[in-house]
Amino acid sequence: MADLARSVGFLSRLPVPDRFFRGHDGTISRAVRAFPAAGLLIAALPALVLFLLVTADGDPLVASFVALALLSLMTGALHEDGLADAVDGLGGGRDRDHALAIMKDSRTGSYGVVSLILSFGLRASALAALARHDAGLAALALLATAAISRALMVAHWRALVPARDGGLASNAGMPEDRARNIALLTGALAALILLIPAAGLPVALLSLLAAALVSYGFTRLARKKLGGHTGDTIGATQQLTEIASLATLALAI
């Protein structure tokens, strides 16, 4: 429960009782094992809203954007901010130091703006396509991708050394191997349990494979361009893998 509470506090703006942080050193090296469960909790209300709006004959695309807007409010757009900064740095940086400087700048460049437009557009259109097929499938997909994308955040985090000292990810500590393995296992199981009844095993596995491949490719890119991870690349991993998983589901159904 303490790991789950700290994970929710780290990944969202949802209120968490102070008792879970008293005497805590601020690291979440072990708590990351609860990231997939935290993702399920964070996405539960947006998924319910999406389901209710669609079943009430609301337009699926509008309902999908409403659900994503609510999800962004609950997380404080933490991962979207990471995506925009990471894409700005990786797309516009001349070298490692220049890329890191761009990522640290609070201003958002054209690469970042385009990435946010595509992130919301692709996720909303994918959810809308699923909702037109089955409102329940769309809601379950939002939950499933919330779990697996946050598990792959941990994998990206563990695979790379910090690219800079003193950042949020660096101060939070490196995930333990066991915690990473638990996160990946629980994230994959949660996604499969949620998706198989509505989408079938082949489609469910295909969506997880797409997310894993995107995570692997982006981790290699971050290693090559930055020499490690930052809080921005961790957040970008969540966004990119969620997009990949949802888009794969929508195209395969």
N, C-alpha and C positions, 0 to 999 in steps of 0.2 A: 504493500500500500504506500509506503514511503517513496519507493522508486517511482510508482505511478504518479503520485502527487507531484513529485519534483519534475517529472517529465512533462506533465500537463502545465506546470508553472513555467517551464523552460520554453515550451512550444506554443504557448497561447497566452491570452490575457484573461483567461478564466480565473476567478478567485480561488486560491488554495489556502487552507488554514495555516497560520504561522507556525504551528507546532511541528510541521514537517521540515522546517528550515532552522529551528533552534539548534545551535551547536553544530550545524552543518558547514563544511568548509567551502561549499560552493561548487565542488566538482561533481560531475555526473557520469564518471567513468563506468560505474555499475548501473546507474539508473537508466542508461540508454536502452537496457534490455526491455524496458516498458514502453519504449517509443511507439511500437505498433498499437498497443492497448490505448495509449494516450491519443493516438490518431483516431481510433474508433470513437472514443468519448468526444473528441472535438468535432468530428464529422456527424455525430448522431443527430443533432438538431437540424443542421442543413439538409441531411438526407430525409428526415421526416417532413420538413417543409417542402422539399421537392416532390415527395410522394403525394402529399396532401394537395398541393396545387395542381398537379397533373391529373389526379383522380377526380378533382373538382372541375375538370374540363378546362383548366388553364392552359395557355399556350406552352408547349414543352420548352421552347427556346427561352421564353421570358422566365419561366419557372426555374430553368437551369441557371440563368444569370442571377436570379434572386438567391438561389441556394449558394452559389459561389460568392456572392457579395456578403452573405451572412457568414460564410466560412472565413472570408478574409477579415471581417470585423472581429471574429473570435480569436484569430491568430495574430491580429495586428498587422496583417499583410507581411509577416516576418519572412516567409519563404519567397513571396513575390519580390520583396526588396532584395533578397539575396540573388534571385535570378537576374533582375535588372542590373545590379552592380557587377555580377560575374560576367554577364554578356558584354557589358560596356568595357570591362577590363580586358577580357580575352579577345574581344573584337577590335578594340582600338589601341591596345597596348603595343608599343614598339618592341619592348622586351619585358622581362620579368618585373623589374623595378617599376617601370612605367605602368604596367598592367595593375600592379598592386596599389600604386598611387591613385589610379583612376577608380579602382574599386573602393578605396577609402574615402573618396570625394562624395559628399552628400548629394551632389547634383546628379541628375539622370540624363544620360546622353541619348542619341538617336537609336543606338543599338538596344539600349535598355527599354526605351519606349516601345519599340517594335516587338521586343520579346514579351512585354506585358500584354500588348494587344493580341499577339498570337496565343499566349498562354490562356487568357480568358476566352478568346474566341474558339480555340480548338477544344478546350474542356467543355465549354457550354454547348457547342454544336454536337460534340460526342454524347454528352448526357441527354441532349434533346433527341438525338437519333435513338438512343436506348429507350428513352421515355415513350417515344411513339410506338415502339415495339411492346414495351411493358413498363409501367410506372415503377413496379416493384424492382425490376432489374436495374433501372437507373439509380434508385436509392441504394440498392445493395452494391452497385458498382462504385458509387461515391464512397461508401464505407470501406470496401475492399481496397480501393486504390489509396485511401488515407492510411491504411495499415501497411501495405507493402511499400509505399513510397517512403514512409518514415523508417522502415527497416533498412531500406537501401541507403538512406541518409547515414545510418550508423556504419554500413559497410564502406561507403566512400570515406567517411571520417577516419575509420580505422586503417584504411589502406594507405593513407598518405601522412607524412609528417606535416606539422604546421608550417605554412609558407611564411608566416611572420610571427614574431613574439608579441604577446600582450593583447592579442585579439580575443574576441568572445570565445571562439572555439578552443584557442590555446589555454585560456584561463579555466575553461570547463573541464579540461583534462582529456587524455586519450582514452577512448572506449576500451574496456577489457575484452580480450578474445572471447571469453565465455559469454559476456554480455552481448557482443556482436552476434555470436552464434544463436543465442536465445532470441534476439530480435529478428534475425532472418527466419528462423524456424517458425516463430509465432506469427510473424507477418505473413509468411507464405501460407501457413495453415489457415489463418483467419480469412485470407483472400479466397482460398479454394473453398472453404466451407460456405462462404457467402455467395460465391459465383456459380459453383457447380450445379446447384438445384435449378437455377434460372437460365444459365448460359450453356451448361454442359462442360464436361471435363476438358475436351480438346480446346475449346475457346478460352476457358479459364487458364489453362496452362500456357496458351499462346500469349495471353495478356501479361502473364508473369514473365515469360521469356522476353517479351519486348521491353518491359521495364528493366529487367536485369541487363540486357544488352546496352540499353541507353546509359544505365548507371556505369557499366564497365567502360564504355567509350568515353563518357565525360570524365571519369576518373583518370583515364590515360591522358586526356587532353590537359587536365589540370596539372598532372605530374609533369608533362612536357613543357607547358607554358609558364607555370608558377613554381614548380618544384615541390608542391604540397597543397594542402587544403587551407581554406579560410572559412569563416562563418558564412560568407557569401556563397562559396561553392557548395557547402553543405545544404544551404537553403535551395540553391539552384538544382541540386540533385533531386530534392523532393518534387519540385515543380516539373522537371523534365521527365521523371519516371511516372508521375501521375498522368501527364499528358500522353505519354507513350502507351500506358496501360489502358486509359479510357478510349483513346483513338483506335487501338487495336480491337477492343471490345466492340466498338461501334461499327467498324469495318467488317468484322467477322460475323456479326449477328445477321 
